[in-house]
Amino acid sequence: ELAPYPDEARARKLQGAVTVDMIITEEGAPIEVSVVESAGQVLNEALVEAVRGWRYEPAPKDGVNVRVHWRVRQIFRLN
């Protein structure tokens, strides 16, 4: 899944890579989302906002769902 390219970024011809770190809960929800590689506020916010709405398959360990550290990187490029 990809975060949508923001109209403001397209209008300003912004490009770059954004990486976020997060914790995926036992229910598959991302929490504690933080930017660790920035491409500027507009693109950072686009990925953070998208990631907060995503849901993941919970990670099982010994038959029990556990929290995991997860990292997502997206490159925003003008087409």
Buried (B, 14 or more C-beta within 10 A) or exposed (E): EEBEBBEEBBEEEBBBBBBBBBBBBEEEBBEEBEBEBEBBEBBBBBBBEBBEEBEBEBBEEEEEBEBBEBEBEBEBEEE
